[in-house]
Structures are given as structure tokens and as C-alpha cells.
Amino acid sequence: MRLLVWNCRMGLGKKRELLYQLGPDVAVVPECSRDSMQACRADGFQTCWWGNNKNKGLGVVARKPWTLAPGSSPRQKWIAPVCVGGPQDFLLIAVWASAVGTVREMNYVGQTYEALIRHPKWFSGGLPLVMAGDLNSNSSLDPGRKIRQHRTVVELLDKRGIVSAYHSYFGEEQGAETRPTYYFWHREERRFHLDYIFLPRSWMERVTDLGVGSFERWRAASDHMPVWVDVAEAELTG
């Protein structure tokens, strides 16, 4: 099973072949349009989408035999639950953490934090939980935040047995990532790690590969690089 995150920076309808070439079974795609999800559906994929702006929202794409069953509409922007069915059933929390106002504490990672503490049933519903998307956060960006921090989100998940696949696979610390996922204004020197896939800790022994797209390969398509993780399906456990 390949799980993937790619903030496509809009225009997915014209870029979707790039997504398909990466071969995801389930992909979280921030900043895509509602119409682009319809195009993916016409290509034979299952999709779901959330947003206030039809041109720029949060999408999830799955290829057969994987299926998607969206949960309740998200109260936080945009953090949405999706029940994924297939060789391994799991609850996917798709994320495109966004700004919601002028209070810094509530924006971006503040929305992710709020979603996690306000939905304890996500962790007790019997399905393994995967959280993936553009969190727009990094522990190096936490200074100035009181409670709703990236570090706090990581700790909340860790207490529930859910870990960042990237950091576990490469043995890197939060805030000290060597493979950026975002280049501000497409500038190579303005690099950050903002895109994540969190998996049950018990799945990590089944991870066979994890990759981050290169700046040279992906800069023309988006300011975000795709992130993917391959997990062996046969013996997955929650």
C-alpha cells in the first residue's frame, strides 16, 4: 500500500498524471479544485473533497480496490475523517491546515490541535488511524505559540501510538529534517518540512520505502514536494 501527500498548489486537473505516475493507493491532495476531483473520478478513481472555494480545497484520491467513505463535515479547516476500505481498513484524517482568522494560536497547526482534542472517538473507533497532509507546521516554527504547537500535536499522537513515518524511517528529530517538503516562493534556500504522514507505530516495521520528491523534479509543478510511504499490506495490524 502506498500512501501519499502532495499539495498540488492548484491546477491538479492539468497535473493529475504526475500524481498517477507516483502510483498512490490513497493520496491526500491539498489545494486541489472540486472539478479536479471529478476529473480523477472520471479516470476511475474514488475521490472526496472539502472546501469553501471550489477552486482550492482538500481532496483525497483512492484507486481500486481501495474505497473512501467520508465522515462528518470538518469543523476545523481543513481536517477531515475518511474511512478507507480495502486490504487494510483504516481511518484516514486528511489535513490541509489553514488560517481561520487573526488569532495566530488558532491558525494552521492550531486547527490540527483543535481537531485532535475535540474528536477523541477517532482514536477509539476500532480502526487504525492514519493522519496525512499539509500540516503547515514544524516544531521550529513553534516559538510564540502557547499550547497549539506542532510539538504538542506530535506528542498527542505519540501517546496514542501514532508516529511520523518520515522521522521514524530516517531517524531524524522533529525540526531537524534534512529533506524539505516546501519551498517558499519556489526558492531553494527558503525550505521547510511541512507535509507529514503519521502511522500507527506498529505499522512501521512493515514500511518498505519512504520518499520525498526532489526540488529539481517538482518545482515546476508545486512549491510542495510529494511525500509517500510504502507499507506491506499482508500483515498490517492496528
SEMAR-515871 format. One record per residue (C-alpha): y, z, x. Coordinates in pm, whole numbers, padded with zeros to 5 digits. Each point is the difference from the previous one (the first is absolute). Last residue first. Example, Ala and Ser with C-alpha at 12.3 -4.5 7.8 and 13.67 -1.06 7.14 Angstrom:
BEGIN
north / up / east
-00106 / 00714 / 01367
-00344 / 00066 / -00137
END
This chain:
BEGIN
north / up / east
-00173 / 01402 / -00374
-00292 / -00187 / 00153
-00027 / -00347 / 00143
-00350 / -00089 / 00121
-00025 / -00370 / -00070
00368 / -00082 / 00003
00098 / 00001 / 00368
00376 / 00053 / 00014
00237 / -00260 / 00142
00365 / 00101 / 00033
00309 / -00212 / -00034
00371 / 00020 / 00081
00230 / -00296 / -00061
00328 / -00008 / 00193
00330 / 00061 / -00174
00319 / -00199 / 00067
-00168 / -00287 / -00181
-00126 / -00359 / 00027
00178 / -00122 / 00312
-00070 / 00327 / 00183
-00376 / -00021 / -00064
-00163 / -00155 / 00305
00248 / 00105 / 00269
00038 / 00350 / -00144
-00376 / 00054 / 00003
-00205 / 00107 / -00298
-00157 / 00345 / 00007
-00378 / 00039 / 00013
-00278 / 00243 / -00077
-00368 / -00067 / 00054
-00345 / 00146 / -00073
00098 / 00304 / -00206
-00317 / 00170 / -00126
00055 / 00322 / 00199
00346 / 00008 / -00159
-00137 / 00014 / -00353
-00061 / 00377 / 00006
00370 / 00057 / 00067
00080 / -00161 / -00332
00243 / -00284 / 00072
00376 / -00037 / 00046
00131 / -00351 / 00068
00351 / -00010 / 00136
00320 / -00203 / 00039
00315 / 00150 / 00156
-00044 / -00025 / 00379
00340 / -00091 / 00140
00158 / -00264 / 00223
00362 / -00089 / 00066
-00056 / -00164 / 00343
-00189 / -00292 / -00151
00281 / -00084 / -00236
-00107 / -00141 / -00338
00296 / 00178 / -00163
-00200 / 00322 / 00047
-00346 / -00076 / 00135
-00280 / 00171 / -00191
-00371 / 00065 / 00070
00032 / 00127 / 00356
-00307 / 00042 / 00222
00049 / 00277 / 00259
00034 / 00282 / -00253
00149 / 00328 / 00124
00144 / 00129 / -00329
-00337 / 00119 / -00127
-00229 / 00042 / 00297
-00232 / -00270 / 00129
-00379 / 00007 / 00021
-00032 / -00372 / -00074
-00239 / 00029 / -00295
00126 / 00334 / -00131
00365 / -00101 / 00023
-00056 / -00335 / -00167
-00232 / 00131 / -00272
00252 / 00264 / -00105
-00199 / 00291 / -00138
-00127 / 00134 / -00332
-00207 / 00320 / -00011
00207 / 00175 / -00264
00182 / 00217 / 00252
00068 / -00319 / 00197
00174 / -00156 / -00298
00248 / 00283 / -00037
00049 / 00010 / 00379
00082 / -00371 / 00019
00246 / 00037 / -00290
00162 / 00297 / 00176
00040 / -00199 / 00323
00164 / -00283 / -00192
00249 / 00248 / -00135
00098 / 00122 / -00344
00067 / 00360 / 00099
00331 / 00026 / 00186
00090 / -00349 / 00120
00266 / -00029 / 00269
-00251 / -00081 / 00273
-00300 / -00182 / -00157
00054 / -00348 / 00149
-00232 / 00057 / 00298
-00263 / 00111 / -00252
-00003 / -00352 / -00139
00100 / -00136 / -00339
00049 / -00316 / -00203
-00337 / 00078 / -00160
-00095 / -00368 / -00009
-00348 / 00003 / -00141
-00334 / 00176 / -00021
-00148 / 00315 / -00147
-00378 / 00019 / -00039
-00163 / 00266 / -00214
-00375 / 00045 / -00046
-00078 / 00027 / -00371
-00099 / 00323 / -00178
00328 / 00053 / -00180
00109 / 00299 / 00204
00242 / -00148 / 00251
00189 / -00227 / -00236
-00002 / 00290 / -00244
00256 / 00177 / 00221
00265 / -00250 / -00112
00342 / 00164 / 00034
-00048 / 00110 / 00362
-00105 / -00345 / 00118
00259 / -00195 / -00196
00286 / 00223 / 00112
-00095 / -00042 / 00367
-00017 / -00378 / -00032
00338 / -00008 / -00174
00159 / 00218 / 00269
-00150 / -00236 / 00257
00246 / -00263 / -00128
00285 / 00183 / -00175
00000 / 00350 / -00145
00129 / 00184 / 00309
00268 / -00262 / 00053
00171 / 00076 / -00333
00200 / -00315 / -00082
-00245 / -00164 / -00234
-00353 / -00134 / -00042
-00082 / -00150 / 00339
-00349 / -00140 / 00040
-00351 / 00086 / 00113
-00219 / -00307 / -00051
-00334 / 00167 / -00046
-00337 / -00077 / -00157
-00213 / 00307 / -00071
-00351 / -00141 / -00014
-00270 / 00197 / -00178
-00345 / -00098 / 00119
-00316 / -00180 / -00103
-00211 / -00139 / 00283
-00198 / -00324 / -00047
00262 / -00080 / -00261
00257 / 00175 / -00215
00353 / 00096 / 00096
00181 / 00248 / -00224
00371 / -00055 / 00056
00264 / 00271 / 00037
00366 / -00099 / 00055
00271 / 00125 / 00236
00319 / -00202 / -00032
00230 / 00156 / -00076
-00122 / 00329 / -00152
-00087 / 00014 / -00367
-00270 / -00261 / 00042
-00149 / -00167 / -00308
-00335 / 00154 / -00086
-00309 / -00132 / 00174
-00069 / -00356 / 00103
-00361 / -00124 / -00022
-00078 / -00237 / 00288
-00329 / -00174 / 00078
-00183 / -00087 / 00323
-00277 / -00260 / -00020
00208 / -00208 / 00041
00340 / 00008 / 00166
00265 / 00265 / -00044
00381 / -00015 / 00003
00243 / 00288 / -00051
00370 / -00053 / -00060
00319 / 00202 / 00032
00334 / -00146 / -00105
00261 / -00258 / 00090
00072 / -00309 / -00208
-00072 / 00148 / -00342
00237 / 00288 / 00075
-00099 / 00324 / -00172
-00340 / 00009 / 00168
-00375 / 00031 / -00024
-00279 / -00254 / 00060
-00373 / -00043 / -00044
-00230 / -00268 / 00132
-00351 / -00140 / -00016
-00052 / -00308 / 00213
-00115 / -00348 / -00105
00285 / -00218 / 00128
00162 / 00019 / -00345
00011 / 00378 / 00049
00176 / -00051 / 00331
00258 / -00216 / -00176
00047 / 00269 / -00268
00056 / 00251 / 00278
00263 / -00232 / 00145
00170 / -00011 / -00340
00043 / 00379 / -00004
00173 / -00022 / 00334
-00104 / 00163 / 00327
00190 / 00272 / 00185
-00307 / 00214 / 00070
-00347 / -00157 / 00030
-00302 / 00232 / -00008
-00314 / -00200 / 00078
-00361 / 00046 / -00110
-00286 / -00215 / 00131
00230 / -00133 / 00269
-00086 / -00323 / 00182
00292 / -00032 / 00240
00026 / -00369 / -00090
00064 / 00101 / -00363
00325 / 00172 / 00094
00127 / -00299 / 00194
-00103 / -00219 / -00296
00226 / 00221 / -00213
00314 / -00106 / 00179
00167 / -00231 / -00252
-00066 / 00225 / -00300
00055 / 00297 / 00227
00372 / -00077 / 00021
00104 / 00362 / 00037
00003 / 00209 / 00318
-00381 / -00023 / 00024
-00060 / 00372 / 00043
-00362 / -00030 / 00110
-00268 / 00262 / -00042
-00370 / -00078 / 00035
-00340 / 00141 / -00085
-00303 / -00193 / 00126
-00338 / 00099 / -00137
END
